[in-house]
Amino acid sequence: MSYNALFGTLPSWANNPTLQLNIVANNFTLNDSGLNCLQSGFPCDRGSPRYSDFGINCGGPEITAGSRLVFEQDTLPLGPATYYLTPERRWGFSNVGIRENSTYVVNSQGQFTNTLDSELFQTARISAGSLRYYGLGLENGNYTVNLMFAEIVIANGPT
């Protein structure tokens, strides 16, 4: 149900803890302050920027890179319709899509050449449909975005 411009309040059945429901990027009136941060327009922490940088080790443990930037851990298990927001509200993610083997993180023990931080490339999040990361509470201004990744899984490949 994410990214559908839905609005209003959720029915009581939507709070069932066994239900996986991803409703990010809508316009719901919610009591869940974490999910409010992932609604359309990102109403969380407006007027109080707290960060000018952040790093995420997608699918892996916390790592301090050679550049001294801390890549925060991203090790929570995902389901077919999941969202997550860090307790500090620095960043969050959402996932939509059912995978046959229900694994949403892949690992590689390979060493990656020409990089100072090979361990950053040994885990990755994967999704059958949509995987999105959100930076929250960032200061206004221009940013340099560095996406660092290696293709460690090839769909329908031999390994």
C-alpha positions as CSV (number, residue, x, y, z in Angstrom):
1,M,0.0,0.0,0.0
2,S,3.0,2.3,-0.1
3,Y,3.3,5.3,-2.5
4,N,-0.5,5.4,-3.2
5,A,-1.5,8.9,-1.9
6,L,-3.9,7.3,0.6
7,F,-5.1,9.4,3.4
8,G,-7.3,9.2,6.6
9,T,-6.9,7.0,9.6
10,L,-6.1,3.3,9.5
11,P,-8.7,0.7,10.6
12,S,-8.0,-1.2,13.9
13,W,-7.1,-4.4,12.1
14,A,-4.0,-2.6,10.6
15,N,-2.4,-2.7,14.1
16,N,-2.3,-6.5,14.2
17,P,1.3,-7.3,15.1
18,T,1.3,-10.4,12.8
19,L,0.3,-8.3,9.8
20,Q,3.1,-7.0,7.5
21,L,1.8,-3.7,6.0
22,N,4.0,-1.2,4.3
23,I,2.2,2.2,4.2
24,V,5.1,4.6,3.7
25,A,4.8,7.7,1.5
26,N,1.0,8.2,2.0
27,N,-0.9,10.8,3.9
28,F,-2.3,8.9,6.8
29,T,-3.1,10.4,10.2
30,L,-1.0,8.2,12.5
31,N,-0.1,7.8,16.2
32,D,3.1,6.0,15.3
33,S,5.7,8.8,15.3
34,G,8.2,6.6,13.4
35,L,5.9,5.9,10.6
36,N,4.9,9.6,10.5
37,C,8.5,10.3,9.4
38,L,8.0,8.1,6.4
39,Q,4.7,9.6,5.2
40,S,4.5,11.9,2.1
41,G,6.3,15.2,2.6
42,F,8.5,13.7,5.4
43,P,6.9,15.7,8.3
44,C,9.5,14.4,10.8
45,D,12.1,16.7,12.3
46,R,11.3,19.7,10.1
47,G,13.0,22.9,11.3
48,S,15.5,21.0,13.5
49,P,18.2,19.6,11.2
50,R,20.6,17.4,13.1
51,Y,22.8,15.8,10.5
52,S,24.9,16.7,7.5
53,D,26.2,13.2,6.7
54,F,25.4,9.5,7.4
55,G,26.5,6.1,6.1
56,I,24.7,2.8,6.0
57,N,26.2,-0.6,5.7
58,C,23.3,-2.2,3.8
59,G,22.7,-5.7,5.3
60,G,25.8,-5.6,7.4
61,P,27.3,-4.6,10.8
62,E,28.6,-1.2,11.8
63,I,31.9,-0.3,10.1
64,T,34.2,2.7,10.4
65,A,35.6,3.3,7.0
66,G,39.1,4.5,6.2
67,S,37.6,8.0,5.7
68,R,36.5,7.9,9.4
69,L,32.8,7.9,8.3
70,V,30.8,5.4,10.4
71,F,28.6,3.2,8.3
72,E,25.7,2.3,10.6
73,Q,24.6,-1.3,10.9
74,D,21.6,-2.5,8.8
75,T,21.0,-6.0,10.1
76,L,17.3,-6.1,10.9
77,P,15.4,-8.9,9.2
78,L,13.0,-7.8,6.5
79,G,9.7,-9.2,5.5
80,P,7.7,-8.9,2.3
81,A,6.2,-5.5,3.4
82,T,8.4,-3.8,6.0
83,Y,9.6,-0.4,7.0
84,Y,12.2,0.6,9.6
85,L,13.3,3.9,11.1
86,T,16.5,4.1,13.3
87,P,15.8,5.1,16.9
88,E,17.8,8.3,16.3
89,R,15.7,9.0,13.2
90,R,18.8,9.5,11.1
91,W,17.6,7.2,8.3
92,G,15.0,4.5,7.5
93,F,14.1,2.1,4.8
94,S,11.1,0.4,3.3
95,N,10.8,-2.9,1.4
96,V,8.0,-4.4,-0.7
97,G,8.1,-7.7,-2.5
98,I,8.0,-11.4,-1.7
99,R,11.1,-13.5,-2.2
100,E,10.8,-17.2,-2.6
101,N,13.4,-18.1,0.0
102,S,12.5,-15.1,2.2
103,T,16.2,-14.0,2.4
104,Y,16.6,-10.2,2.0
105,V,20.3,-10.0,2.7
106,V,23.1,-11.6,0.6
107,N,26.7,-12.1,1.7
108,S,30.0,-12.6,-0.1
109,Q,33.3,-13.5,1.4
110,G,35.1,-12.1,-1.6
111,Q,37.8,-9.5,-1.2
112,F,37.3,-6.5,-3.4
113,T,40.4,-4.9,-4.9
114,N,41.0,-1.2,-5.3
115,T,39.1,-0.2,-2.2
116,L,40.2,0.6,1.4
117,D,37.0,-0.8,2.9
118,S,36.5,-4.2,1.3
119,E,34.1,-5.3,4.1
120,L,31.6,-2.7,3.0
121,F,31.0,-4.7,-0.1
122,Q,30.4,-8.1,1.5
123,T,26.7,-7.6,2.3
124,A,23.8,-6.2,0.5
125,R,20.0,-5.9,0.9
126,I,17.9,-7.3,-1.9
127,S,14.2,-6.9,-2.7
128,A,11.8,-8.5,-5.1
129,G,10.0,-5.2,-5.6
130,S,11.1,-2.0,-4.0
131,L,13.8,-1.2,-1.5
132,R,14.2,2.5,-0.6
133,Y,16.4,4.2,1.9
134,Y,15.5,7.6,3.4
135,G,17.8,10.2,5.0
136,L,15.9,12.2,7.7
137,G,16.7,15.4,9.6
138,L,19.4,16.5,7.3
139,E,20.5,20.1,7.1
140,N,19.4,22.1,4.0
141,G,22.1,22.5,1.4
142,N,24.0,20.8,-1.3
143,Y,25.3,17.2,-0.7
144,T,27.7,14.9,-2.4
145,V,26.2,11.4,-2.5
146,N,28.6,8.5,-2.7
147,L,27.0,5.2,-3.6
148,M,29.5,2.4,-3.0
149,F,28.4,-1.0,-4.1
150,A,29.5,-4.2,-5.8
151,E,27.3,-6.6,-7.7
152,I,27.7,-9.7,-5.4
153,V,24.6,-11.5,-6.8
154,I,23.6,-11.9,-10.3
155,A,19.9,-12.8,-10.8
156,N,19.4,-16.3,-12.3
157,G,23.2,-16.6,-12.4
158,P,25.2,-19.8,-11.7
159,T,26.2,-18.5,-8.2
